């Protein structure tokens, strides 16, 4: 069984979902320290003035785990929905996905960041991208170790035979640790993904295709074609 392990992010980019698609089990590693000004509570969409942030207010404290981040200010929900409507209402896929996103932002209340992120990632994966991967929250595993040993602990508890890691972990993961446990270590190599038509191509100051934005941009611009294009290389 191949496993991926990443902290939950807010409506992440397509590469995050590509890792999910390439493994059998994906573990949300949210019982780790929260980091502000990171991808946990924000991402970018594309507008006629370029990429703009959608940010969930979470306070400045880093003395808490990701799964402990409470969302006391709920004003962001209507703001984010209004931003999506303003910039994507005329996009080909907006009608197809608008009911889902309207429900997330207007009809549900969210008090915990981890719950929100995991719900969005799981639903987008299964319902819109055709991903068959199983999901697990690391809090269910009763972890006791730290750093690289903690990754090994997760993998051994779920019975992993191989681990697909993001490239940023090369700085702290030692391949020998995995070899000693009989677990194959693989590194995700993000390709240059297939461009797709974006609404604001041709606007003044727009410098061609922008790929490092939220998966929302791909979904709302492509509609039914999103599942075909999502993980294709250029």
N, C-alpha and C positions, 0 to 999 in steps of 0.2 A: 504494500500500500504506500502510495506517495502522499506526502503531507506538506502543506504550506502553513506558515504561522506568521501572522502580521497583526499589529494593533489596528483596531477599526478606525477608519477615516470617514470624514463627511463627504458623501457623494463623490468618491474618488475617480481618478482618471481611468482610461480603458486598460492601462497596463496592470493595475491592481486586479481588475477582473480577469485579465489574461492569466495571471498566476493562479487565481481560483479555478479557472477552467482546466488548467494543466495538472491539477492534483485530484486525488480521490477524497481527501478530507482536508478541510480548511479550518484552522483554529484561530478564533479571535483572541488575541493575547492582550486583554484589556485590564488585567490586574498588574499593570506596570505603571510607573509614575507618569502622570500627565505632563505634557510639555506645551507651554503656551506658544502662540505664533507659529503653530505647526499645522499639519493636515488633519489633526483630530477634529477640529471644530470649524474648518473653513475649506473652501475650494473656489475655483474660478469658473465663471461662464463667459461667453463671448458676446460683446455688445458692439454697437456701431462706433464706440470710442475705444475699442480694444477689450482685452480681458479685464473683468471686474470681479472683486472678491464677494462671495457670500459668506459672511462670518456669523457664527453663533456666539453671543456673549456668554462667557463662562467665568469671568473674574480673572484676577491676575495670579492667584495662588498656584504654586506648583507642588505644594505639600499635600498631595492627594493622588490616588490612582485614577486612571482613565475611567474605570467603572464607578468611581465615586463622584464624578463631576455632575452636579445637579444644575438644572436649567431653571433658575428662578425667574429670569426675565423672558417672557414668552412673546414679546413684541417682534422678535426676529421672524416668527413663522409667517405672519402676514407680509412682512417686508420681502422675504425670499420668494413667496408666491407671486407677489406683485412684480418682482424683478423678472421672474420667468415669463409671466404673461406679457410684460412690456417688450421683452427682447425676443421671444420665441412664438408669440401667438400666431404669426404668419408663417411659421416654419411647417414643412410638410408633415412632421410627426406629432405636432402639438395636440391635435384632436385625439390621436390614438392614446396618448399617455397623460393627457391633462386630468382625467378623472382620478388617476392614481396619485399624482402629485398634489392635486387640490385636496384630496383626502388627507394626505400626510401633513400638509401645511395649514389647512383650514378646518378640518373636521376632527382632528386628533390633538390631544395635548401631550407634550413630551416633557418629562421632569428629569430625565437622565440621558446624558450624551451617548453613553455606550449603547443603551437600548435603542435610541434613534438610529445611530450609525449601523448597528447590526441589522436592524429591520430593513433599512434602505438597501444595504448591500445584498442581503439574502433575497429580498423580493425582486430587485433588479436582475440579479443573477438567474434566478429560477423562472421568473415570469416573462422577462423581456430578452434575455440573452441565451436562453436554452441551455444553461449550465446545469449539469447533473451532480455536481460535487456536494458532499455532505458537509454540514457546518457544526462546529462545537465551540463552546465558550470555555476558555482556559480555567475559569473559576470552578468548573465542574470537576477538575482533576485533583484538587487538594495539593497544589504545588508547594514545595518548601525550599527549593534551591534558587540560585541567582545567576544572572548573566548567561554565558554560554552553557553552563551546566543545566540551567533551567530549560533551555531549548531541548537538550538531550532528555531531560526528565519528561517533558511533554511527549516527545517522540516515542520513548520507551513505554509510557503509559497507554498510548493509543495503538501500539504495535506497528509502528512505521518501519518500512523497509528502506525508504529513501526520503530525503528532505529537499524540497525545492526552496531555496532561499533567495531573497532579494539581494542585488549586488552590493548594497550599502553595508551588509553584514560582514563583508570580507575583512574589515578592519578588526573584528573581534572574535570571529568564529575560527577555531582551529580544526582543520580537516582531520587531524589525527584522532580527535575526540570522537568523531563519527565512525572512523574506520575501526577503532577499538571496540565499538559497540555493534559493529556489523551493519551500520546504517550508511547508505550511499548519500553523499552530499553533492547536490547539483545547484548550479547558480543560474538564476533567471537572466537571460540576455534579452533585454527589451529590443525588439526590432524597430526599424523605421516603419511605423504603421501606415496602412493605406489611407491617403487623404480622402475626404468626402466633401461634398458641397456644404459650405457654411453660409449662413444668411448674409453676412456682411462683407463678403468678398467684393472688392471693387470700391469700397468706401475709402475716402481720403485717409491716409495714414495706415491703412490695412496692408500688412506685408505678407500676404499669402496665407496658406493654411496654418492654423494654430492647433497643435495636437495636444499640448499639455494643459488641457482644461477638463472639467468634470465630464463624466460619462453622460450627464444630462444633455450636453451639447450634441453628442452623437445620436442619442435617442430621439431628441426633438427635431433634429435636422433630417433624419433618415427614415423614421417610422419603421415599417416592416423590414426594410433593408438593413437595419442596425445589426441584427443577429448574424447576417452574412458578412458584413464588413468589419465588425468589431475587432477581431483578432487577426485580420489579414495583414501580411507584410506588403509594403509598397513594391 
